[in-house]
Amino acid sequence: MTRRPLSRGGDALTVDYRTITILTSEEARWKGRTLHDAVVNLVRGRKIAARCHVTRGIAGCYESGEVATHSIVDLSANLPLEIRIVLPAPEVDAILAELDPMVCEGMILVEEAHVRSHRTAKRLFPRGMRVRDAMTASPASVTAGTPVTEVVRLLLQAEFNGVPVVDTACSVQGIITETDLIGRGGMPLRLGLLAELEEPVVDVELAAFEALIAQDVMTPGPVTARDDEPLERAVDRMAKRDLKRLPVVDDAGHLVGMLARVDVLRTVAHTSPDWQAFPAHIEIRGDQQTVRTLAAHDAPTVTAGTTLSDVLDALEAAGAQRAAVVDEAGLLLGIVSDRDILRVLQERGEAESVLARWSHLGRGRGDRSSLEIVTAGDVMTTRPITAAEDAPVEEAIRLMTAHGLKRLPVVGAEGRYLGMLSRDALLRAGLR
């Protein structure tokens, strides 16, 4: 029952942009001023992540048959103009609503723009980037009366671990996260592990939720973001309150999107700030802007010979989902996760007692269960994706977004394990 990602629309690694092109002439006017001046001021006044350029042509013709030229022999005072606006796709409709009545002479073209990067020195995002430019629009939601079993099944089929709770007017009433389901609903395993179980086992576990509805487990009155507020401000709020996601509402308070850490990192990977231009706060001990000091040591380390039972002990003690497997010299051999362990138990026909074993770490049963005889080296992921200690932050973000990683091992010389880099650490570094 592996979790399947729901479509987020478009390329998951890029921000969606459009190009608005206005083909007009020097004589075009809007309310007594030249049209190109009026358009430039319109774009500037909206304070969005857009670029607007005006180009004056050297020759052209119009529908009337008039020919424009800059030649000395036949000089025309009505040369063609091209006004080009490149902007995030969510901003297009609002701009077009104002442009349509302004362009009384000319054409308006709208095209997809394949923007490779959009960079702004010394800022995490381009100035003017809004929450709506990065959020996942039209997110899944539930109501207060939705059975918790339906909520869990929704999340098991999705790539996200939280869902907003809305009323009949689509106003946000609460949010249900994996933490809520475990703490208030008594869910025995995190969603990533529950999704690995066979369907009959999942059915048995979900039967315990049959009497619960969303209202029983949700966190009421969650922190939200406005779709038109600066993205940097919303991300700062996420970092300060240690939130993984924010429901996004419009000016009427209706749910219009969800902003998660992964959405933010995908945007950062595309907007590609000049990390070398940031003050020296990312590398605490020196001038280089690298990932080494952002790597945390919250993930435990084990050896290839460590039994899965002892790996589970280490994971539980650290509150972690994965451990680094190292040799005697500290070189990284692989990564072992709680999901890897669960798969082993199922493959060996121990799914019937998997939850009991998980809760008690396979101890006190008087048998040689798989937890006691299988080692980390038997199940670990070898050759994991890693970041070198001197890698720039930008490279780490690209690796994590391209491969959908929540944690990225950082290695030093000869592959020595130095720690794990998290999404949260990257965002906090960029916001300081």
CORDAQUI-V499385 format. One record per residue. N is the residue number from 1. SS is DSSP state (a for helix, b for strand, c for the rest). Layout:
((N/SS) (N/SS))
//
This chain:
((1/c) (2/c) (3/c) (4/c) (5/c) (6/c) (7/c) (8/c) (9/c) (10/c) (11/c) (12/c) (13/c) (14/c) (15/c) (16/c) (17/b) (18/b) (19/b) (20/b) (21/b) (22/b) (23/b) (24/b) (25/b) (26/c) (27/c) (28/c) (29/b) (30/b) (31/c) (32/c) (33/b) (34/b) (35/a) (36/a) (37/a) (38/a) (39/a) (40/a) (41/a) (42/a) (43/a) (44/a) (45/a) (46/a) (47/c) (48/c) (49/c) (50/c) (51/b) (52/b) (53/b) (54/b) (55/b) (56/b) (57/c) (58/c) (59/b) (60/b) (61/b) (62/c) (63/c) (64/c) (65/c) (66/c) (67/b) (68/b) (69/b) (70/c) (71/c) (72/c) (73/c) (74/c) (75/c) (76/c) (77/c) (78/c) (79/c) (80/b) (81/b) (82/b) (83/b) (84/b) (85/b) (86/b) (87/b) (88/b) (89/a) (90/a) (91/a) (92/a) (93/a) (94/a) (95/a) (96/a) (97/a) (98/a) (99/a) (100/a) (101/a) (102/a) (103/c) (104/c) (105/c) (106/c) (107/b) (108/b) (109/b) (110/b) (111/b) (112/b) (113/b) (114/c) (115/c) (116/c) (117/c) (118/c) (119/c) (120/c) (121/c) (122/c) (123/c) (124/c) (125/c) (126/c) (127/c) (128/c) (129/c) (130/b) (131/a) (132/a) (133/a) (134/a) (135/c) (136/b) (137/b) (138/c) (139/c) (140/c) (141/b) (142/b) (143/b) (144/c) (145/c) (146/c) (147/b) (148/a) (149/a) (150/a) (151/a) (152/a) (153/a) (154/a) (155/a) (156/a) (157/c) (158/c) (159/c) (160/c) (161/c) (162/b) (163/b) (164/b) (165/b) (166/b) (167/c) (168/c) (169/c) (170/c) (171/b) (172/b) (173/b) (174/b) (175/b) (176/b) (177/b) (178/a) (179/a) (180/a) (181/a) (182/a) (183/a) (184/c) (185/c) (186/c) (187/c) (188/c) (189/c) (190/c) (191/a) (192/a) (193/a) (194/a) (195/c) (196/c) (197/c) (198/c) (199/a) (200/a) (201/a) (202/a) (203/a) (204/a) (205/a) (206/a) (207/a) (208/a) (209/a) (210/c) (211/c) (212/c) (213/b) (214/a) (215/a) (216/a) (217/a) (218/c) (219/b) (220/b) (221/c) (222/c) (223/c) (224/b) (225/b) (226/b) (227/c) (228/c) (229/c) (230/b) (231/a) (232/a) (233/a) (234/a) (235/a) (236/a) (237/a) (238/a) (239/a) (240/a) (241/c) (242/c) (243/c) (244/c) (245/b) (246/b) (247/b) (248/b) (249/b) (250/c) (251/c) (252/c) (253/c) (254/b) (255/b) (256/b) (257/b) (258/b) (259/b) (260/b) (261/a) (262/a) (263/a) (264/a) (265/a) (266/a) (267/a) (268/a) (269/a) (270/a) (271/a) (272/c) (273/c) (274/c) (275/a) (276/a) (277/a) (278/c) (279/c) (280/c) (281/c) (282/c) (283/c) (284/c) (285/c) (286/c) (287/c) (288/c) (289/c) (290/b) (291/c) (292/a) (293/a) (294/a) (295/c) (296/b) (297/c) (298/c) (299/c) (300/c) (301/b) (302/b) (303/c) (304/c) (305/c) (306/c) (307/b) (308/a) (309/a) (310/a) (311/a) (312/a) (313/a) (314/a) (315/a) (316/a) (317/a) (318/a) (319/c) (320/c) (321/c) (322/b) (323/b) (324/b) (325/b) (326/b) (327/c) (328/c) (329/c) (330/c) (331/b) (332/b) (333/b) (334/b) (335/b) (336/b) (337/b) (338/a) (339/a) (340/a) (341/a) (342/a) (343/a) (344/a) (345/a) (346/a) (347/a) (348/c) (349/c) (350/c) (351/a) (352/a) (353/a) (354/a) (355/a) (356/a) (357/a) (358/a) (359/a) (360/a) (361/c) (362/c) (363/c) (364/c) (365/c) (366/c) (367/c) (368/c) (369/c) (370/a) (371/a) (372/a) (373/a) (374/c) (375/b) (376/a) (377/a) (378/a) (379/a) (380/c) (381/b) (382/b) (383/c) (384/c) (385/c) (386/b) (387/b) (388/b) (389/c) (390/c) (391/c) (392/b) (393/a) (394/a) (395/a) (396/a) (397/a) (398/a) (399/a) (400/a) (401/a) (402/a) (403/a) (404/c) (405/c) (406/c) (407/b) (408/b) (409/b) (410/b) (411/b) (412/c) (413/a) (414/a) (415/a) (416/b) (417/b) (418/b) (419/b) (420/b) (421/b) (422/b) (423/a) (424/a) (425/a) (426/a) (427/a) (428/a) (429/a) (430/a) (431/a) (432/c))
//
